[in-house]
Amino acid sequence: MERTRLRLRQVGWLIAIWAGGVASLGVAAMLIRFLMEAAGMRSH
């Protein structure tokens, strides 16, 4: 019983870290796209 609970906690941490990585990647992509559009508007 204790072992399965520990495994569930490990899986939860993995999911949390994975979700955080995906979220940060999405935010980074949005920031880069926004910066590229801002630079493009400035060059025009």
PDB file as gemmi writes it, atoms N, CA and C in Angstrom:
CRYST1    1.000    1.000    1.000  90.00  90.00  90.00 P 1                      
ATOM      1  N   MET A   1       0.837  -1.205   0.000  1.00  0.00           N  
ATOM      2  CA  MET A   1       0.000   0.000   0.000  1.00  0.00           C  
ATOM      3  C   MET A   1       0.872   1.255   0.000  1.00  0.00           C  
ATOM      4  N   GLU A   2       1.866   1.272   0.906  1.00  0.00           N  
ATOM      5  CA  GLU A   2       2.743   2.441   0.978  1.00  0.00           C  
ATOM      6  C   GLU A   2       3.546   2.604  -0.308  1.00  0.00           C  
ATOM      7  N   ARG A   3       3.922   1.477  -0.912  1.00  0.00           N  
ATOM      8  CA  ARG A   3       4.736   1.536  -2.129  1.00  0.00           C  
ATOM      9  C   ARG A   3       3.944   2.163  -3.280  1.00  0.00           C  
ATOM     10  N   THR A   4       2.677   1.764  -3.419  1.00  0.00           N  
ATOM     11  CA  THR A   4       1.872   2.319  -4.513  1.00  0.00           C  
ATOM     12  C   THR A   4       1.658   3.813  -4.301  1.00  0.00           C  
ATOM     13  N   ARG A   5       1.500   4.224  -3.035  1.00  0.00           N  
ATOM     14  CA  ARG A   5       1.301   5.651  -2.772  1.00  0.00           C  
ATOM     15  C   ARG A   5       2.555   6.423  -3.165  1.00  0.00           C  
ATOM     16  N   LEU A   6       3.723   5.854  -2.864  1.00  0.00           N  
ATOM     17  CA  LEU A   6       4.981   6.515  -3.219  1.00  0.00           C  
ATOM     18  C   LEU A   6       5.091   6.627  -4.739  1.00  0.00           C  
ATOM     19  N   ARG A   7       4.702   5.548  -5.437  1.00  0.00           N  
ATOM     20  CA  ARG A   7       4.766   5.581  -6.902  1.00  0.00           C  
ATOM     21  C   ARG A   7       3.809   6.636  -7.455  1.00  0.00           C  
ATOM     22  N   LEU A   8       2.617   6.721  -6.871  1.00  0.00           N  
ATOM     23  CA  LEU A   8       1.659   7.729  -7.329  1.00  0.00           C  
ATOM     24  C   LEU A   8       2.237   9.120  -7.150  1.00  0.00           C  
ATOM     25  N   ARG A   9       2.940   9.336  -6.017  1.00  0.00           N  
ATOM     26  CA  ARG A   9       3.538  10.650  -5.783  1.00  0.00           C  
ATOM     27  C   ARG A   9       4.614  10.919  -6.825  1.00  0.00           C  
ATOM     28  N   GLN A  10       5.420   9.908  -7.153  1.00  0.00           N  
ATOM     29  CA  GLN A  10       6.469  10.087  -8.171  1.00  0.00           C  
ATOM     30  C   GLN A  10       5.845  10.423  -9.519  1.00  0.00           C  
ATOM     31  N   VAL A  11       4.786   9.707  -9.888  1.00  0.00           N  
ATOM     32  CA  VAL A  11       4.116   9.964 -11.169  1.00  0.00           C  
ATOM     33  C   VAL A  11       3.522  11.367 -11.167  1.00  0.00           C  
ATOM     34  N   GLY A  12       2.954  11.777 -10.027  1.00  0.00           N  
ATOM     35  CA  GLY A  12       2.385  13.118  -9.923  1.00  0.00           C  
ATOM     36  C   GLY A  12       3.445  14.182 -10.137  1.00  0.00           C  
ATOM     37  N   TRP A  13       4.631  13.966  -9.533  1.00  0.00           N  
ATOM     38  CA  TRP A  13       5.724  14.929  -9.717  1.00  0.00           C  
ATOM     39  C   TRP A  13       6.154  14.970 -11.176  1.00  0.00           C  
ATOM     40  N   LEU A  14       6.230  13.791 -11.817  1.00  0.00           N  
ATOM     41  CA  LEU A  14       6.622  13.746 -13.234  1.00  0.00           C  
ATOM     42  C   LEU A  14       5.624  14.522 -14.086  1.00  0.00           C  
ATOM     43  N   ILE A  15       4.330  14.309 -13.825  1.00  0.00           N  
ATOM     44  CA  ILE A  15       3.292  15.006 -14.594  1.00  0.00           C  
ATOM     45  C   ILE A  15       3.375  16.505 -14.350  1.00  0.00           C  
ATOM     46  N   ALA A  16       3.615  16.898 -13.085  1.00  0.00           N  
ATOM     47  CA  ALA A  16       3.703  18.328 -12.755  1.00  0.00           C  
ATOM     48  C   ALA A  16       4.885  18.966 -13.477  1.00  0.00           C  
ATOM     49  N   ILE A  17       6.039  18.279 -13.453  1.00  0.00           N  
ATOM     50  CA  ILE A  17       7.237  18.816 -14.122  1.00  0.00           C  
ATOM     51  C   ILE A  17       7.012  18.885 -15.634  1.00  0.00           C  
ATOM     52  N   TRP A  18       6.384  17.824 -16.193  1.00  0.00           N  
ATOM     53  CA  TRP A  18       6.129  17.801 -17.638  1.00  0.00           C  
ATOM     54  C   TRP A  18       5.179  18.926 -18.029  1.00  0.00           C  
ATOM     55  N   ALA A  19       4.108  19.100 -17.244  1.00  0.00           N  
ATOM     56  CA  ALA A  19       3.140  20.162 -17.535  1.00  0.00           C  
ATOM     57  C   ALA A  19       3.816  21.528 -17.432  1.00  0.00           C  
ATOM     58  N   GLY A  20       4.677  21.691 -16.428  1.00  0.00           N  
ATOM     59  CA  GLY A  20       5.387  22.963 -16.271  1.00  0.00           C  
ATOM     60  C   GLY A  20       6.283  23.233 -17.468  1.00  0.00           C  
ATOM     61  N   GLY A  21       6.956  22.190 -17.948  1.00  0.00           N  
ATOM     62  CA  GLY A  21       7.837  22.355 -19.102  1.00  0.00           C  
ATOM     63  C   GLY A  21       7.052  22.724 -20.351  1.00  0.00           C  
ATOM     64  N   VAL A  22       5.919  22.056 -20.554  1.00  0.00           N  
ATOM     65  CA  VAL A  22       5.088  22.354 -21.724  1.00  0.00           C  
ATOM     66  C   VAL A  22       4.555  23.784 -21.636  1.00  0.00           C  
ATOM     67  N   ALA A  23       4.110  24.180 -20.433  1.00  0.00           N  
ATOM     68  CA  ALA A  23       3.571  25.535 -20.254  1.00  0.00           C  
ATOM     69  C   ALA A  23       4.653  26.574 -20.514  1.00  0.00           C  
ATOM     70  N   SER A  24       5.857  26.327 -19.981  1.00  0.00           N  
ATOM     71  CA  SER A  24       6.942  27.303 -20.172  1.00  0.00           C  
ATOM     72  C   SER A  24       7.337  27.374 -21.647  1.00  0.00           C  
ATOM     73  N   LEU A  25       7.310  26.228 -22.337  1.00  0.00           N  
ATOM     74  CA  LEU A  25       7.625  26.230 -23.770  1.00  0.00           C  
ATOM     75  C   LEU A  25       6.580  27.039 -24.538  1.00  0.00           C  
ATOM     76  N   GLY A  26       5.307  26.853 -24.184  1.00  0.00           N  
ATOM     77  CA  GLY A  26       4.246  27.604 -24.853  1.00  0.00           C  
ATOM     78  C   GLY A  26       4.394  29.096 -24.616  1.00  0.00           C  
ATOM     79  N   VAL A  27       4.692  29.476 -23.370  1.00  0.00           N  
ATOM     80  CA  VAL A  27       4.869  30.900 -23.054  1.00  0.00           C  
ATOM     81  C   VAL A  27       6.072  31.445 -23.815  1.00  0.00           C  
ATOM     82  N   ALA A  28       7.157  30.663 -23.872  1.00  0.00           N  
ATOM     83  CA  ALA A  28       8.360  31.117 -24.586  1.00  0.00           C  
ATOM     84  C   ALA A  28       8.044  31.301 -26.070  1.00  0.00           C  
ATOM     85  N   ALA A  29       7.289  30.371 -26.665  1.00  0.00           N  
ATOM     86  CA  ALA A  29       6.936  30.478 -28.082  1.00  0.00           C  
ATOM     87  C   ALA A  29       6.089  31.725 -28.326  1.00  0.00           C  
ATOM     88  N   MET A  30       5.122  31.982 -27.422  1.00  0.00           N  
ATOM     89  CA  MET A  30       4.281  33.172 -27.571  1.00  0.00           C  
ATOM     90  C   MET A  30       5.124  34.439 -27.459  1.00  0.00           C  
ATOM     91  N   LEU A  31       6.059  34.458 -26.506  1.00  0.00           N  
ATOM     92  CA  LEU A  31       6.921  35.632 -26.325  1.00  0.00           C  
ATOM     93  C   LEU A  31       7.777  35.858 -27.565  1.00  0.00           C  
ATOM     94  N   ILE A  32       8.362  34.771 -28.101  1.00  0.00           N  
ATOM     95  CA  ILE A  32       9.219  34.898 -29.291  1.00  0.00           C  
ATOM     96  C   ILE A  32       8.394  35.407 -30.472  1.00  0.00           C  
ATOM     97  N   ARG A  33       7.180  34.848 -30.634  1.00  0.00           N  
ATOM     98  CA  ARG A  33       6.320  35.281 -31.741  1.00  0.00           C  
ATOM     99  C   ARG A  33       5.967  36.758 -31.579  1.00  0.00           C  
ATOM    100  N   PHE A  34       5.647  37.165 -30.341  1.00  0.00           N  
ATOM    101  CA  PHE A  34       5.304  38.568 -30.078  1.00  0.00           C  
ATOM    102  C   PHE A  34       6.496  39.474 -30.373  1.00  0.00           C  
ATOM    103  N   LEU A  35       7.687  39.046 -29.950  1.00  0.00           N  
ATOM    104  CA  LEU A  35       8.890  39.854 -30.192  1.00  0.00           C  
ATOM    105  C   LEU A  35       9.192  39.939 -31.685  1.00  0.00           C  
ATOM    106  N   MET A  36       9.008  38.823 -32.398  1.00  0.00           N  
ATOM    107  CA  MET A  36       9.261  38.825 -33.840  1.00  0.00           C  
ATOM    108  C   MET A  36       8.288  39.780 -34.541  1.00  0.00           C  
ATOM    109  N   GLU A  37       7.004  39.737 -34.152  1.00  0.00           N  
ATOM    110  CA  GLU A  37       6.017  40.630 -34.767  1.00  0.00           C  
ATOM    111  C   GLU A  37       6.344  42.077 -34.439  1.00  0.00           C  
ATOM    112  N   ALA A  38       6.757  42.345 -33.200  1.00  0.00           N  
ATOM    113  CA  ALA A  38       7.107  43.715 -32.800  1.00  0.00           C  
ATOM    114  C   ALA A  38       8.312  44.195 -33.612  1.00  0.00           C  
ATOM    115  N   ALA A  39       9.311  43.327 -33.788  1.00  0.00           N  
ATOM    116  CA  ALA A  39      10.500  43.698 -34.562  1.00  0.00           C  
ATOM    117  C   ALA A  39      10.108  43.921 -36.025  1.00  0.00           C  
ATOM    118  N   GLY A  40       9.213  43.082 -36.553  1.00  0.00           N  
ATOM    119  CA  GLY A  40       8.774  43.234 -37.937  1.00  0.00           C  
ATOM    120  C   GLY A  40       8.047  44.549 -38.139  1.00  0.00           C  
ATOM    121  N   MET A  41       7.173  44.907 -37.194  1.00  0.00           N  
ATOM    122  CA  MET A  41       6.446  46.174 -37.310  1.00  0.00           C  
ATOM    123  C   MET A  41       7.415  47.348 -37.231  1.00  0.00           C  
ATOM    124  N   ARG A  42       8.433  47.208 -36.376  1.00  0.00           N  
ATOM    125  CA  ARG A  42       9.387  48.294 -36.201  1.00  0.00           C  
ATOM    126  C   ARG A  42      10.212  48.478 -37.474  1.00  0.00           C  
ATOM    127  N   SER A  43      10.593  47.378 -38.124  1.00  0.00           N  
ATOM    128  CA  SER A  43      11.410  47.474 -39.335  1.00  0.00           C  
ATOM    129  C   SER A  43      10.589  48.093 -40.468  1.00  0.00           C  
ATOM    130  N   HIS A  44       9.282  47.813 -40.505  1.00  0.00           N  
ATOM    131  CA  HIS A  44       8.426  48.428 -41.521  1.00  0.00           C  
ATOM    132  C   HIS A  44       8.230  49.896 -41.168  1.00  0.00           C  
TER     133      HIS A  44                                                      
END                                                                             
